[in-house]
């Protein structure tokens, strides 16, 4: 594809995405349109994180939901108002003692792993590490149980630290990066499918922990309202507040997009793509394949963490049960695949198109079903099923599945494929 045809395609797709957004504004109003755009902006940050991992380096992350959930929790913990009842009780010091024991256990595990006398004896060292991990876990859980029960009875949950929201977003991104380092350090040296299995399992573990730790997250009772980095709708109205939130996330996207474009064209980006395309040749040329992959995996996860924190903050509620693989993993993969993996502009366009289709498929299906019910009653005296509304909601999955199927059939590299420069 030459440069002119590629630019023409970009122009057409940008126009199509803009037309879809304008249609939503015309049909559903400014307030709803701004809400949708703010959510699209948050998903765009997450999708850019995935396009770095998959598009740049070919790393298959099947646990995006876990990075989003963890960063959302950290953001909530940092920015949610302080729970005075918790800090006024003796539970705070008791909880500190529990985590001190955990820290000691982690220090012992690290010491065993680094002990010079055990370095040549690999099997014995691994056995001792496993025993230390098991003992640390049992001691931690046994110490935590009574403290957690007391917190739930006296204070409900520990609350937050009451710090600025932007600091919570940054902390969420950092913690997501730390998790990526832990997972990638173990799995990136193995076959690529191990990374997919590990991230999928980690995501479900994180969700289960957050859902059941009532003393930490209130579990299924949820935490709300979460503070915003801008005035809330209750202070200045829905349109003004959502417009300001959109402006904040748009600035974030602009900065991230500029940095990614620079990185893609830089020697670092060319090296990452070379490793993706031919690992053996890159390794033979002296490149640290696993080290560079770990860098990409961490950077992408940091972006996922920032986007996930921004998304949950915008929804103003932290609900561990609300993190779903369909919405927080599969949908993001569809955005990246449809737009074009490895193409940052394609990711932006794919996110807009997919999310508009996702949001509008239910009302569009309801309108079609209403027409079917009316014509069936008028022409054939046919009584429609009573569950048409729930079926319309399920059509969202069908429409997204059909969309990705058509894209894979007719544009397997996405609407905007990665630009390959010929030298």
Residue pairs with C-beta under 8 A, 6 or more apart in sequence:
1 9
1 417
6 416
6 419
9 415
9 416
10 345
10 416
13 349
13 415
13 416
14 349
16 353
17 349
17 352
17 353
17 356
20 352
20 353
20 356
21 33
21 36
21 37
21 352
21 356
24 32
24 33
24 36
24 356
24 359
24 360
25 33
28 363
30 239
31 238
31 239
31 242
34 238
34 239
34 242
34 243
34 246
35 238
35 242
36 355
36 356
36 359
37 246
38 242
38 245
38 246
38 249
38 314
39 311
39 314
39 355
40 351
40 352
40 355
40 356
41 246
41 249
41 250
41 252
41 253
41 310
42 249
42 307
42 308
42 310
42 311
42 314
43 307
43 311
43 331
43 332
43 335
43 351
43 355
44 253
44 307
44 347
44 348
44 351
44 352
45 249
45 252
45 253
45 256
45 303
45 304
45 306
45 307
45 310
46 64
46 68
46 303
46 304
46 307
46 308
46 311
46 332
47 307
47 332
47 335
47 336
47 339
47 347
47 350
47 351
48 253
48 256
48 257
48 260
48 303
48 307
48 344
48 347
48 348
49 299
49 300
49 301
49 302
49 303
49 304
49 307
50 61
50 64
50 300
50 304
50 332
50 333
50 336
50 347
51 300
51 336
51 339
51 341
51 342
51 343
51 344
51 347
52 260
52 296
52 299
52 300
52 303
53 59
53 61
53 296
53 297
53 300
53 301
54 60
54 61
54 336
54 341
55 336
55 340
55 341
55 342
55 343
55 347
55 418
56 264
56 269
56 272
56 273
56 276
56 296
56 342
57 272
57 273
57 275
57 276
57 292
57 293
57 296
57 297
58 192
58 276
59 188
59 192
59 195
59 293
59 296
59 297
59 300
60 192
60 193
60 195
60 196
61 195
61 196
61 199
61 297
61 300
61 301
62 196
62 197
62 199
62 200
62 203
62 329
63 198
63 199
63 200
63 201
63 202
63 203
63 204
63 329
64 199
64 203
64 304
64 328
64 329
64 332
64 333
65 203
65 207
65 323
65 324
65 325
65 328
65 329
66 179
66 199
66 202
66 203
66 204
66 205
66 206
66 207
67 176
67 179
67 180
67 203
67 301
67 304
67 305
67 308
68 304
68 305
68 307
68 308
68 311
68 312
68 323
68 328
69 203
69 206
69 207
69 210
69 308
69 320
69 323
69 328
70 172
70 175
70 176
70 179
70 206
70 210
70 305
71 172
71 173
71 175
71 176
71 304
71 305
71 306
71 308
71 309
72 172
72 308
72 309
72 311
72 312
72 318
72 323
73 172
73 210
73 217
73 318
73 320
74 168
74 171
74 172
74 175
74 305
74 309
75 165
75 168
75 169
75 171
75 172
75 226
75 309
75 312
75 313
76 160
76 168
76 217
76 223
76 226
76 312
76 318
77 160
77 161
77 168
78 160
78 161
78 163
78 167
78 168
78 171
78 172
79 160
79 161
79 162
79 163
79 164
79 165
79 167
79 168
79 226
79 227
79 313
80 159
80 160
80 161
80 162
80 223
80 226
80 227
81 159
81 160
81 162
81 227
82 159
82 160
82 161
82 162
83 155
83 156
83 157
83 158
83 159
83 160
85 154
85 155
85 156
86 92
86 151
86 154
86 155
86 157
86 158
86 159
89 150
89 151
89 154
89 155
91 147
91 150
91 151
91 154
91 155
92 158
94 147
94 150
95 147
95 151
95 158
97 143
98 140
98 143
98 144
98 147
101 139
101 140
101 143
102 136
102 140
105 132
105 135
105 136
105 139
105 140
106 136
108 132
108 136
109 129
109 132
109 133
109 136
112 118
112 125
112 128
112 129
112 132
113 125
113 129
115 125
118 124
118 125
118 128
119 125
147 215
148 213
148 214
148 215
148 216
149 215
151 157
151 158
151 215
152 214
152 215
156 218
157 214
157 215
157 216
157 217
157 218
157 223
158 215
158 216
164 229
165 227
165 228
165 229
165 313
166 229
168 309
168 313
169 229
169 306
169 309
169 310
169 313
170 306
172 305
172 306
172 308
172 309
173 302
173 303
173 305
173 306
173 309
174 302
174 305
175 305
176 301
176 302
176 304
176 305
176 306
176 308
177 298
177 299
177 301
177 302
177 305
179 202
179 301
180 297
180 298
180 300
180 301
180 302
181 294
181 298
183 195
183 198
183 199
183 202
183 297
184 195
184 293
184 294
184 297
184 298
185 294
186 198
187 194
187 195
187 198
188 195
188 290
188 293
188 294
188 297
189 290
203 325
203 329
207 320
207 323
210 216
210 217
210 219
210 320
211 217
211 219
211 220
211 320
211 321
212 219
213 219
214 221
217 223
217 318
217 320
219 320
220 319
220 320
220 321
222 317
222 318
222 319
223 317
223 318
223 319
224 316
224 317
224 318
225 232
225 316
225 317
226 312
226 313
226 315
226 316
226 317
226 318
227 313
228 241
228 245
228 313
228 314
228 316
229 245
229 248
229 313
230 241
230 244
230 245
230 248
231 240
231 241
231 244
232 241
232 316
233 241
233 242
235 241
236 244
245 314
249 310
252 306
252 310
253 348
256 303
257 344
257 348
260 344
261 344
263 269
264 344
271 282
271 287
271 292
272 292
272 296
273 342
274 281
274 282
274 287
275 282
275 287
275 289
275 292
275 293
279 289
282 289
283 289
308 328
312 318
326 397
331 354
331 355
331 358
331 400
334 350
334 354
334 400
334 403
334 404
335 347
335 350
335 351
335 354
335 355
336 347
336 350
336 414
337 350
337 404
337 407
337 408
337 414
338 350
338 353
338 354
338 403
338 404
338 407
338 414
338 415
339 345
339 346
339 347
339 348
339 349
339 350
339 351
339 353
339 414
339 415
339 416
340 346
340 347
340 350
340 413
340 414
340 415
340 416
340 417
340 418
341 413
341 414
341 418
342 417
342 418
343 414
343 416
343 417
343 418
343 419
345 416
346 414
346 415
346 416
346 417
349 415
349 416
350 414
350 415
353 415
354 400
354 403
357 399
357 400
357 403
358 396
358 399
358 400
361 395
361 396
361 399
361 400
362 392
362 393
362 395
362 396
365 391
365 392
365 395
365 399
366 388
366 389
366 392
369 384
369 388
369 391
369 392
372 384
373 384
373 388
376 382
376 383
376 384
377 383
377 384
385 391
407 414
407 415
411 417
